[in-house]
Amino acid sequence: MFKHSQLESVKAWLAHPTHAAMPLHARIQRAIRQMILDGVLAPGKPLPASRPLAKSLGVSRDTIETAYSQLHAEGFIERHVGSGSFVAEMTEFATGRRISRRDPLSRNQTPNLSKRGNAMFSSGGVRELLAPRPFAHGVPETRSFPLQLWERLERQVLREHGTQVLLHGDPQGTEALRSAIADYVNLERGARATPDRVLILTSSQQALTLCANMLLDPGDRIFIEDPAYYGARKAFDAAGLECLPVRVDGQGVVVEQITAETRKVKAVFLTPSHQFPTGATLTLDRRLALIEWANRHQAWIIEDDYDSEFHYAGKPTACVQGLDPHDRTIYIGTFTKSLFPGLRIGYVVLPPQLVQPMTVARTLLDGHSAPLAQLTLARFMEGGHFGAHVRTMRSTYADRLGVLASLVGKHLSHFVEAQVPIGGLQMSCVLTCNMPERTAIDVARRAGIEIMGLSALHANGEPKAGFLMGFAAYTPNEIEGAVRKFADALGAVAKS
């Protein structure tokens, strides 16, 4: 019979809530198998007869017999008529040796990764909150999204296409969505796009990774704004690129730094419509200068137009891609900010010579985007619903920005100076007190508030301490409650 501790181990498997969905015989089989793998039951060790074990566990004898039969079929035990069941002598697995409790594979063991793998892992990745709380940045309002309309369009797609949407999709994306996107960016962003130049992806982050790995080799140089979007910097670092930071002022990236560089630089990354995180818009003369620089040096311009739909003062400036006659600009867009993050659809408008290489490379990452979501989004755009939703959200977000700016001025003016943007989903605040940025972030987190520090977004110089406050996803009441709570928490720390 099993020792008391061994019997208790099997009972624990039977009682554990995470195993509740398993049949009884499977739970018993797994428990015994684990004891064999751990070396608790040594080779040649006899197992209890099925009848007394069934009585000890309060199950039927058939349940024990089924568990033993499975263990025997998997090679963990041997069964001899008249003698009973024994742990198999041949317990060598893929490692070439028996796994024992004294020789485990440590979960904390440093993995043997490639240089690129180490760079990706050490970057920490790009993580989003599953349940955003004020003032997480870059999160759109989803509670007022027209779900019933979306569901109706999705049913239309299913009726028309049936099981066809359950199959593999075109790696470049459905033609209907590529056409809708081309029409949209041409009309609203002044782009020069055709459906055959659009590549559908899961996100702008995937687009950045593709650009980094398809257009540049490890060690190649790329200009990047300073401060810059952290996801871009991490994608380029992970690809082994040398990022050259370029200062940003009130007119966007300082192009003179780029044109004065004597070393070979193969690309520049920009957020020209609404620079992240400063909110600056790149002026027309600087856009034209960058286009000429890229053509002269046969370099690439990677233009991330991540939230240009939400411009609150006048019309947004036309995108760089639409001004570029030399086809050196890669235009990146996403529906994560304009619709909802769970959609997982982004896109790039590519120079003609890059369409096939980028599409082939995409097949090595994730194959294709879900056809059902693509076709539903295409109808959403074709029916004018996307434009209507953006206009509604633009008005909503402008109101919420006004509320946040007013409340920060009222309750946080002793601590910060708000830099109210003309667009986007977040507002920068510069600390004007002596409190360290890290302290402010920790105080906010303890109060149940999420803010992003500005210092980490800078590569050079001595950045002003401060943080980003997202406002798009939160109602005026939620914004007010969070600002008051944050002010009280900061005040308590300042007094201590």
C-alpha positions as CSV (number, residue, x, y, z in Angstrom):
1,M,0.0,0.0,0.0
2,F,1.1,3.6,-0.5
3,K,2.7,5.4,2.4
4,H,0.5,7.9,4.2
5,S,2.2,10.9,2.5
6,Q,1.8,9.3,-0.9
7,L,-1.9,8.5,-0.4
8,E,-2.4,12.1,0.7
9,S,-0.7,13.3,-2.4
10,V,-3.2,11.4,-4.6
11,K,-6.1,12.7,-2.5
12,A,-4.8,16.2,-3.0
13,W,-5.0,15.7,-6.7
14,L,-8.5,14.5,-6.4
15,A,-9.6,17.5,-4.3
16,H,-7.7,20.3,-6.1
17,P,-10.2,22.8,-7.7
18,T,-8.0,23.2,-10.9
19,H,-8.4,19.4,-11.6
20,A,-12.2,19.4,-11.1
21,A,-12.9,19.1,-14.8
22,M,-10.9,15.9,-15.1
23,P,-12.6,12.5,-14.6
24,L,-11.6,10.7,-11.4
25,H,-9.5,8.1,-13.2
26,A,-7.5,10.8,-14.9
27,R,-6.8,12.6,-11.7
28,I,-5.6,9.5,-10.1
29,Q,-3.5,8.6,-13.1
30,R,-1.9,12.0,-13.2
31,A,-1.1,11.9,-9.5
32,I,0.7,8.6,-9.7
33,R,2.5,9.6,-12.9
34,Q,3.8,12.8,-11.2
35,M,5.1,10.8,-8.2
36,I,7.0,8.5,-10.6
37,L,8.4,11.5,-12.5
38,D,9.5,13.1,-9.2
39,G,11.2,9.9,-8.1
40,V,8.8,9.4,-5.1
41,L,7.9,6.0,-6.6
42,A,11.2,4.4,-7.7
43,P,11.6,1.9,-10.5
44,G,10.4,-1.6,-9.5
45,K,8.2,-0.1,-6.7
46,P,5.0,-2.1,-6.3
47,L,1.7,-0.2,-6.6
48,P,-1.2,-0.9,-4.3
49,A,-3.8,-3.4,-5.5
50,S,-6.8,-1.8,-7.1
51,R,-9.3,-2.9,-4.5
52,P,-7.7,-1.5,-1.3
53,L,-6.6,1.7,-3.2
54,A,-10.2,2.2,-4.3
55,K,-11.4,1.8,-0.8
56,S,-8.8,4.2,0.6
57,L,-9.7,6.9,-2.0
58,G,-13.5,6.3,-1.8
59,V,-13.8,5.5,-5.5
60,S,-14.8,2.4,-7.5
61,R,-12.3,-0.4,-8.3
62,D,-13.1,0.3,-12.1
63,T,-11.8,3.8,-11.6
64,I,-8.5,2.5,-10.3
65,E,-8.2,-0.1,-13.0
66,T,-8.8,2.6,-15.7
67,A,-6.0,4.8,-14.2
68,Y,-3.6,1.8,-14.0
69,S,-4.4,0.8,-17.6
70,Q,-3.6,4.3,-18.8
71,L,-0.3,4.3,-16.9
72,H,0.5,1.0,-18.4
73,A,-0.3,2.2,-21.9
74,E,2.0,5.2,-21.4
75,G,4.9,3.0,-20.2
76,F,5.0,4.2,-16.6
77,I,4.1,0.9,-15.0
78,E,4.3,-2.8,-15.7
79,R,1.5,-5.2,-14.9
80,H,2.0,-8.9,-14.3
81,V,-0.9,-11.3,-13.9
82,G,-0.9,-12.7,-10.4
83,S,1.9,-10.4,-9.2
84,G,0.4,-6.9,-9.5
85,S,1.5,-3.6,-10.9
86,F,5.0,-2.1,-10.6
87,V,6.7,1.2,-11.5
88,A,8.5,0.4,-14.9
89,E,12.2,0.0,-14.9
90,M,12.5,1.8,-18.2
91,T,11.8,5.4,-17.1
92,E,14.1,7.3,-19.4
93,F,12.6,10.3,-21.2
94,A,13.7,12.8,-23.7
95,T,16.5,14.0,-21.5
96,G,18.1,10.6,-21.6
97,R,17.8,10.1,-17.9
98,R,15.1,9.7,-15.3
99,I,13.7,13.0,-14.0
100,S,13.9,13.0,-10.2
101,R,13.0,15.3,-7.4
102,R,16.8,15.8,-6.8
103,D,17.5,16.9,-10.4
104,P,14.6,19.2,-11.5
105,L,14.6,21.7,-14.4
106,S,14.8,25.0,-12.6
107,R,12.1,27.5,-13.5
108,N,14.6,30.2,-12.5
109,Q,17.4,28.9,-14.7
110,T,18.7,31.6,-17.1
111,P,17.4,30.7,-20.6
112,N,20.0,30.2,-23.4
113,L,18.6,32.8,-25.7
114,S,20.0,34.4,-28.8
115,K,21.4,38.0,-28.7
116,R,18.1,39.2,-30.3
117,G,16.1,37.0,-27.9
118,N,17.9,38.5,-24.9
119,A,17.3,42.0,-26.2
120,M,13.6,41.3,-26.6
121,F,13.3,39.7,-23.1
122,S,15.3,42.3,-21.3
123,S,13.2,45.1,-22.8
124,G,10.3,43.9,-20.8
125,G,8.1,44.0,-23.9
126,V,5.1,46.3,-24.4
127,R,2.4,45.6,-21.8
128,E,-1.1,47.0,-21.7
129,L,-3.4,46.9,-18.7
130,L,-6.2,44.4,-19.2
131,A,-8.6,46.5,-17.1
132,P,-7.4,50.1,-17.6
133,R,-7.8,52.6,-14.7
134,P,-7.3,56.3,-14.7
135,F,-5.0,57.6,-16.1
136,A,-3.6,54.9,-18.3
137,H,-2.7,56.5,-21.6
138,G,-3.6,55.5,-25.1
139,V,-6.8,53.8,-24.2
140,P,-9.9,54.7,-26.2
141,E,-13.5,54.8,-24.9
142,T,-15.0,51.4,-25.5
143,R,-18.2,51.4,-23.3
144,S,-20.0,53.5,-25.9
145,F,-18.9,51.6,-28.9
146,P,-21.9,50.6,-31.2
147,L,-21.7,46.9,-30.5
148,Q,-25.2,46.2,-31.8
149,L,-24.3,47.8,-35.2
150,W,-21.0,45.8,-35.3
151,E,-22.9,42.6,-34.5
152,R,-25.4,43.2,-37.3
153,L,-22.6,43.8,-39.8
154,E,-20.8,40.7,-38.6
155,R,-24.0,38.7,-39.2
156,Q,-24.3,40.1,-42.7
157,V,-20.7,39.0,-43.4
158,L,-21.5,35.5,-42.1
159,R,-24.6,35.2,-44.2
160,E,-22.8,36.3,-47.3
161,H,-19.5,34.4,-46.9
162,G,-20.5,31.5,-44.6
163,T,-17.8,29.1,-43.7
164,Q,-15.4,30.8,-46.1
165,V,-14.4,33.2,-43.3
166,L,-13.3,30.2,-41.2
167,L,-10.5,29.4,-43.6
168,H,-7.0,30.9,-44.0
169,G,-7.1,34.5,-45.2
170,D,-5.0,36.4,-47.7
171,P,-1.7,37.3,-45.9
172,Q,-1.9,40.8,-47.4
173,G,-5.5,41.2,-46.1
174,T,-8.9,41.1,-47.6
175,E,-9.3,43.3,-50.7
176,A,-12.5,44.9,-49.2
177,L,-10.6,46.2,-46.2
178,R,-7.6,47.2,-48.1
179,S,-9.8,49.3,-50.4
180,A,-11.7,50.9,-47.5
181,I,-8.4,51.8,-45.8
182,A,-6.9,53.2,-49.1
183,D,-10.0,55.4,-49.6
184,Y,-9.9,56.6,-46.0
185,V,-6.3,57.6,-45.8
186,N,-6.4,59.3,-49.2
187,L,-9.4,61.3,-48.2
188,E,-8.7,62.0,-44.5
189,R,-4.9,61.9,-44.3
190,G,-3.9,63.1,-47.8
191,A,-2.1,59.9,-48.5
192,R,-1.2,58.3,-51.9
193,A,-2.5,54.8,-51.3
194,T,-4.0,52.1,-53.5
195,P,-5.4,48.8,-52.2
196,D,-2.5,46.9,-53.6
197,R,-0.1,48.9,-51.5
198,V,-1.9,48.2,-48.2
199,L,-0.8,45.4,-45.9
200,I,-3.2,44.4,-43.1
201,L,-1.4,43.5,-39.8
202,T,-2.4,42.9,-36.2
203,S,-1.0,46.2,-34.8
204,S,1.4,49.1,-35.3
205,Q,3.8,47.2,-33.1
206,Q,3.9,44.4,-35.6
207,A,4.5,46.9,-38.4
208,L,7.5,48.4,-36.4
209,T,9.0,44.9,-35.9
210,L,8.6,44.1,-39.6
211,C,10.3,47.4,-40.6
212,A,13.1,46.8,-38.2
213,N,13.9,43.3,-39.4
214,M,13.2,43.7,-43.1
215,L,14.8,47.0,-43.9
216,L,17.8,47.1,-41.5
217,D,20.5,44.7,-40.3
218,P,21.8,44.4,-36.8
219,G,24.2,47.3,-36.2
220,D,22.5,49.6,-38.8
221,R,21.6,53.1,-37.6
222,I,18.1,54.6,-37.3
223,F,17.1,58.1,-36.3
224,I,14.5,58.2,-33.6
225,E,12.7,61.1,-31.9
226,D,13.8,62.1,-28.4
227,P,11.6,61.6,-26.5
228,A,10.0,58.7,-28.4
229,Y,7.3,56.1,-28.3
230,Y,8.7,53.3,-26.1
231,G,7.3,50.5,-28.3
232,A,9.3,51.8,-31.3
233,R,12.5,52.1,-29.3
234,K,12.1,48.6,-27.9
235,A,11.4,47.1,-31.4
236,F,14.5,48.7,-32.8
237,D,16.7,47.8,-29.8
238,A,15.5,44.2,-30.1
239,A,16.4,44.1,-33.8
240,G,20.0,45.1,-32.8
241,L,19.8,48.6,-34.4
242,E,21.7,51.6,-33.2
243,C,19.1,54.2,-32.3
244,L,20.3,57.8,-32.8
245,P,18.1,60.2,-30.8
246,V,17.0,63.4,-32.4
247,R,15.7,66.3,-30.3
248,V,12.1,67.4,-30.5
249,D,11.0,71.0,-30.1
250,G,7.7,72.8,-30.6
251,Q,7.8,72.2,-34.4
252,G,8.6,68.5,-34.2
253,V,11.8,66.7,-34.7
254,V,14.8,69.0,-35.3
255,V,15.7,68.0,-38.9
256,E,19.1,69.8,-38.8
257,Q,20.4,67.1,-36.6
258,I,19.5,64.6,-39.2
259,T,20.9,66.4,-42.2
260,A,24.1,67.2,-40.4
261,E,24.9,63.5,-39.6
262,T,27.9,62.3,-41.6
263,R,27.5,58.6,-40.8
264,K,25.4,56.3,-42.8
265,V,21.8,56.1,-41.4
266,K,19.3,53.9,-43.1
267,A,16.0,55.1,-41.6
268,V,14.2,57.6,-39.5
269,F,11.2,56.9,-37.2
270,L,8.6,59.7,-36.8
271,T,5.2,60.4,-35.2
272,P,4.8,63.7,-37.2
273,S,1.1,64.4,-36.9
274,H,1.0,64.2,-33.1
275,Q,4.5,63.5,-31.6
276,F,4.5,61.0,-28.8
277,P,4.7,62.2,-26.0
278,T,5.1,66.0,-26.6
279,G,2.1,66.4,-28.9
280,A,4.1,68.6,-31.3
281,T,3.2,68.6,-35.0
282,L,6.0,68.4,-37.5
283,T,6.0,71.5,-39.7
284,L,5.7,71.4,-43.5
285,D,9.2,72.7,-44.2
286,R,10.7,70.0,-41.9
287,R,8.6,67.3,-43.6
288,L,9.8,68.3,-47.0
289,A,13.4,68.5,-45.8
290,L,13.1,64.9,-44.4
291,I,11.6,63.7,-47.7
292,E,14.6,65.1,-49.6
293,W,17.1,63.7,-47.1
294,A,15.6,60.2,-47.4
295,N,15.6,60.4,-51.2
296,R,19.2,61.7,-51.3
297,H,20.5,58.9,-48.9
298,Q,18.1,56.2,-50.1
299,A,16.9,55.9,-46.5
300,W,13.4,55.0,-45.2
301,I,10.9,57.2,-43.4
302,I,8.8,55.2,-41.0
303,E,5.8,57.3,-40.2
304,D,3.6,56.2,-37.3
305,D,0.2,57.9,-37.5
306,Y,-1.1,56.3,-34.4
307,D,-3.9,58.7,-33.3
308,S,-4.3,61.4,-36.0
309,E,-8.1,61.0,-36.0
310,F,-8.3,62.9,-32.7
311,H,-7.2,66.4,-33.5
312,Y,-9.1,69.1,-31.5
313,A,-7.9,72.4,-32.9
314,G,-8.3,72.8,-36.7
315,K,-7.6,70.2,-39.4
316,P,-4.7,67.7,-39.0
317,T,-1.7,68.1,-41.2
318,A,-1.5,65.8,-44.2
319,C,0.7,62.8,-43.7
320,V,4.3,62.7,-44.8
321,Q,3.6,59.7,-47.1
322,G,1.2,61.8,-49.2
323,L,3.9,64.4,-49.8
324,D,6.7,61.9,-50.7
325,P,7.1,61.6,-54.5
326,H,10.0,59.2,-54.1
327,D,8.2,56.3,-52.4
328,R,10.6,56.3,-49.4
329,T,7.9,56.5,-46.7
330,I,6.2,53.6,-44.9
331,Y,2.9,54.8,-43.4
332,I,1.7,52.9,-40.3
333,G,-1.9,53.1,-39.0
334,T,-4.0,51.3,-36.5
335,F,-7.6,50.9,-35.3
336,T,-6.6,50.2,-31.7
337,K,-7.0,53.9,-30.8
338,S,-9.9,54.8,-33.1
339,L,-12.1,51.8,-32.4
340,F,-11.1,49.3,-29.7
341,P,-7.9,47.4,-28.7
342,G,-9.4,44.0,-29.0
343,L,-9.9,44.3,-32.7
344,R,-6.2,43.7,-33.3
345,I,-6.1,45.3,-36.8
346,G,-3.4,47.7,-38.0
347,Y,-2.0,48.4,-41.4
348,V,0.8,49.8,-43.4
349,V,0.8,51.7,-46.7
350,L,4.0,50.5,-48.5
351,P,6.1,51.7,-51.4
352,P,5.3,49.3,-54.3
353,Q,8.7,47.5,-54.1
354,L,8.1,46.5,-50.4
355,V,4.7,45.0,-50.7
356,Q,5.7,41.5,-51.7
357,P,8.7,41.2,-49.3
358,M,6.7,42.5,-46.4
359,T,3.8,40.2,-47.1
360,V,6.0,37.2,-47.4
361,A,7.7,38.1,-44.1
362,R,4.3,38.6,-42.4
363,T,3.5,34.9,-43.2
364,L,6.4,33.9,-41.0
365,L,5.0,35.9,-38.0
366,D,1.3,35.0,-37.8
367,G,0.1,34.2,-41.3
368,H,-2.9,36.5,-41.6
369,S,-5.5,38.5,-39.7
370,A,-8.9,37.0,-39.0
371,P,-11.1,37.4,-42.2
372,L,-14.3,37.8,-40.2
373,A,-13.0,40.8,-38.3
374,Q,-11.5,42.3,-41.5
375,L,-14.7,42.0,-43.5
376,T,-16.8,43.4,-40.7
377,L,-14.5,46.4,-40.3
378,A,-14.6,46.9,-44.1
379,R,-18.4,47.2,-44.0
380,F,-18.2,49.4,-40.9
381,M,-16.0,51.8,-42.9
382,E,-17.9,51.5,-46.2
383,G,-21.2,52.4,-44.5
384,G,-19.8,55.6,-43.1
385,H,-20.0,54.2,-39.5
386,F,-16.3,54.6,-38.9
387,G,-16.3,58.3,-39.8
388,A,-19.4,58.9,-37.6
389,H,-17.8,57.0,-34.7
390,V,-14.6,59.0,-35.0
391,R,-16.5,62.3,-35.1
392,T,-18.5,61.3,-32.0
393,M,-15.4,60.3,-30.1
394,R,-13.4,63.4,-31.2
395,S,-16.1,65.5,-29.5
396,T,-16.2,63.3,-26.4
397,Y,-12.4,63.3,-26.0
398,A,-12.2,67.0,-26.5
399,D,-14.7,67.5,-23.7
400,R,-12.8,65.1,-21.4
401,L,-9.5,66.8,-22.1
402,G,-11.1,70.1,-21.1
403,V,-12.3,68.5,-17.9
404,L,-8.9,67.0,-17.1
405,A,-7.0,70.2,-17.8
406,S,-9.4,72.2,-15.6
407,L,-9.3,69.7,-12.7
408,V,-5.5,69.5,-12.8
409,G,-5.3,73.3,-12.7
410,K,-7.7,73.3,-9.8
411,H,-6.3,70.4,-7.6
412,L,-2.8,69.7,-8.8
413,S,-1.4,73.2,-9.6
414,H,0.9,73.0,-6.5
415,F,2.6,70.0,-8.0
416,V,2.5,70.1,-11.8
417,E,2.0,72.2,-14.8
418,A,-0.3,70.8,-17.5
419,Q,0.8,70.9,-21.1
420,V,-2.6,70.8,-22.9
421,P,-2.3,69.1,-26.3
422,I,-4.2,69.9,-29.5
423,G,-4.9,66.2,-30.1
424,G,-4.4,62.7,-28.9
425,L,-5.6,60.6,-26.0
426,Q,-3.2,61.8,-23.2
427,M,-1.9,65.0,-21.6
428,S,1.6,65.7,-20.4
429,C,2.2,67.2,-16.9
430,V,5.6,68.5,-15.8
431,L,6.4,68.3,-12.1
432,T,7.0,71.8,-10.7
433,C,7.6,70.8,-7.1
434,N,10.7,69.0,-5.7
435,M,9.1,65.6,-5.7
436,P,11.0,63.0,-7.8
437,E,9.1,61.6,-10.7
438,R,9.4,58.0,-9.4
439,T,7.8,59.1,-6.1
440,A,4.8,60.6,-7.9
441,I,4.3,57.5,-9.9
442,D,4.5,55.3,-6.8
443,V,2.0,57.6,-4.9
444,A,-0.4,57.3,-7.8
445,R,-0.2,53.6,-8.0
446,R,-0.8,53.2,-4.3
447,A,-3.9,55.3,-4.8
448,G,-5.2,53.1,-7.6
449,I,-4.1,55.5,-10.3
450,E,-1.9,54.7,-13.3
451,I,0.4,57.3,-14.9
452,M,3.5,57.0,-17.1
453,G,6.7,58.8,-16.3
454,L,8.2,61.1,-19.0
455,S,11.9,60.5,-18.1
456,A,11.9,56.9,-19.5
457,L,10.8,58.2,-22.9
458,H,14.0,60.3,-23.3
459,A,17.4,59.1,-24.4
460,N,19.5,62.2,-24.0
461,G,19.8,65.3,-22.0
462,E,18.1,66.1,-18.7
463,P,14.4,65.7,-19.3
464,K,11.9,67.5,-17.1
465,A,10.3,65.1,-14.6
466,G,6.6,64.5,-15.2
467,F,4.1,62.1,-16.4
468,L,1.4,61.3,-19.0
469,M,-2.3,61.3,-18.0
470,G,-4.7,59.5,-20.3
471,F,-8.2,60.8,-20.4
472,A,-10.1,59.3,-23.4
473,A,-11.4,56.2,-21.7
474,Y,-12.7,57.8,-18.5
475,T,-15.9,59.8,-17.9
476,P,-15.8,63.3,-16.4
477,N,-16.9,61.8,-13.0
478,E,-14.2,59.2,-13.1
479,I,-11.6,61.8,-14.0
480,E,-12.7,64.1,-11.2
481,G,-12.7,61.3,-8.6
482,A,-9.2,60.2,-9.7
483,V,-7.7,63.7,-9.8
484,R,-9.0,64.4,-6.3
485,K,-7.7,61.1,-5.0
486,F,-4.3,61.8,-6.6
487,A,-4.2,65.3,-5.2
488,D,-4.9,64.1,-1.7
489,A,-2.3,61.4,-2.0
490,L,0.4,63.8,-3.2
491,G,-0.6,66.3,-0.5
492,A,-0.2,63.7,2.2
493,V,3.3,62.8,0.9
494,A,4.3,66.5,0.6
495,K,3.4,67.1,4.2
496,S,5.2,64.1,5.6
